[in-house]
Amino acid sequence: MDAQQLLLNRHSQPRLTEPGPNPDQLQLILQAALRAPDHAMLKPYEFVVAQEEGLNRLGEIFFESAQASGDSGESLARARLLPTRAPMVITVIAKVTEHPKVPPIEQHLTAGCALLQMQQMALALGLGGVWRSGNFARDNVVRDAFGLQQQDEIVGFLYLGTPVKATQPTTAKAITPYWRLL
Ligand SMILES: Cc1cc2nc3c(=O)[nH]c(=O)nc-3n(C[C@H](O)[C@H](O)[C@H](O)COP(=O)(O)O)c2cc1C
């Protein structure tokens, strides 16, 4: 895929099915993540890949989180099934360390850029993905399950798979309100 077209047409594909990334594609996706800009080369991230049984494990984590938050009935049952909406979910964690020149926000941004790089690589491979967060990304039950330290953040869950149908970016975006000359 032409690089300009890739950048101009990036969009999310929330409806995903099998197949997910194969092992070679997963390696490319992770390598793309490592090309994210990274002040002082801290590599302030960790990628936790869930597929097959791992999706059930992630579902259990979401279930326990929902239960601890007082959810019941349908919303509790739904929590367990959320990760099964795609064949693969990569949890992207910003692993933040103290650095005199690199404040936490820059480390969060690097992890976010890494997530975006992975979504872009998925698109380039003919796959699709969507970046999700929601309450689970900030919930202590989930944070503990992933072994986060206090300063770490889950920047998102990247759902990956094959788009159920071909999709296009939603609307052409007018750039006028979003830029100006200084
Ligand atoms: C940090 C972050 C968290 C997001 N969390 C969610 C989410 O939990 N659920 C959701 O439907 N979209 C979420 N989105 C938005 C989608 O990933 C997507 O960008 C949005 O629906 C716009 O679609 P597009 O990417 O095709 O332009 C999130 C985006 C970002 C950057």
The ligand as an SDF file (V2000), in Angstrom:
LIG
                    3D

 31 33  0  0  0  0  0  0  0  0999 V2000
   -6.9050    6.9840   23.4960 C   0  0  0  0  0  0  0  0  0  0  0  0
   -8.0920    6.5380   22.6900 C   0  0  0  0  0  0  0  0  0  0  0  0
   -9.0530    5.7520   23.2770 C   0  0  0  0  0  0  0  0  0  0  0  0
  -10.1870    5.3400   22.5520 C   0  0  0  0  0  0  0  0  0  0  0  0
  -11.1170    4.5470   23.1580 N   0  0  0  0  0  0  0  0  0  0  0  0
  -12.2000    4.1440   22.4660 C   0  0  0  0  0  0  0  0  0  0  0  0
  -13.1650    3.2620   23.0420 C   0  0  0  0  0  0  0  0  0  0  0  0
  -13.0330    2.8350   24.1870 O   0  0  0  0  0  0  0  0  0  0  0  0
  -14.2390    2.9140   22.3090 N   0  0  0  0  0  0  0  0  0  0  0  0
  -14.4000    3.3700   21.0280 C   0  0  0  0  0  0  0  0  0  0  0  0
  -15.4070    3.0210   20.4070 O   0  0  0  0  0  0  0  0  0  0  0  0
  -13.4890    4.1870   20.4410 N   0  0  0  0  0  0  0  0  0  0  0  0
  -12.4100    4.5750   21.1230 C   0  0  0  0  0  0  0  0  0  0  0  0
  -11.4780    5.3910   20.5280 N   0  0  0  0  0  0  0  0  0  0  0  0
  -11.7480    5.9510   19.1950 C   0  0  0  0  0  0  0  0  0  0  0  0
  -11.5230    4.9670   18.0490 C   0  0  0  0  0  0  0  0  0  0  0  0
  -10.2770    4.3050   18.1780 O   0  0  0  0  0  0  0  0  0  0  0  0
  -11.5570    5.6950   16.6890 C   0  0  0  0  0  0  0  0  0  0  0  0
  -10.3990    6.4610   16.5150 O   0  0  0  0  0  0  0  0  0  0  0  0
  -12.7800    6.5920   16.5090 C   0  0  0  0  0  0  0  0  0  0  0  0
  -13.9220    5.8020   16.5710 O   0  0  0  0  0  0  0  0  0  0  0  0
  -12.7440    7.3530   15.1750 C   0  0  0  0  0  0  0  0  0  0  0  0
  -12.7100    6.4670   14.1080 O   0  0  0  0  0  0  0  0  0  0  0  0
  -11.5150    6.4950   13.0510 P   0  0  0  0  0  0  0  0  0  0  0  0
  -10.2860    6.0100   13.7780 O   0  0  0  0  0  0  0  0  0  0  0  0
  -11.9880    5.5690   11.9740 O   0  0  0  0  0  0  0  0  0  0  0  0
  -11.3610    7.8880   12.5680 O   0  0  0  0  0  0  0  0  0  0  0  0
  -10.3340    5.7650   21.2070 C   0  0  0  0  0  0  0  0  0  0  0  0
   -9.3290    6.5330   20.6170 C   0  0  0  0  0  0  0  0  0  0  0  0
   -8.2210    6.9140   21.3350 C   0  0  0  0  0  0  0  0  0  0  0  0
   -7.1490    7.7450   20.6590 C   0  0  0  0  0  0  0  0  0  0  0  0
  1  2  1  0
  2  3  1  0
  2 30  2  0
  3  4  2  0
  4  5  1  0
  4 28  1  0
  5  6  2  0
  6  7  1  0
  6 13  1  0
  7  8  2  0
  7  9  1  0
  9 10  1  0
 10 11  2  0
 10 12  1  0
 12 13  2  0
 13 14  1  0
 14 15  1  0
 14 28  1  0
 15 16  1  0
 16 17  1  0
 16 18  1  0
 18 19  1  0
 18 20  1  0
 20 21  1  0
 20 22  1  0
 22 23  1  0
 23 24  1  0
 24 25  2  0
 24 26  1  0
 24 27  1  0
 28 29  2  0
 29 30  1  0
 30 31  1  0
M  END
$$$$
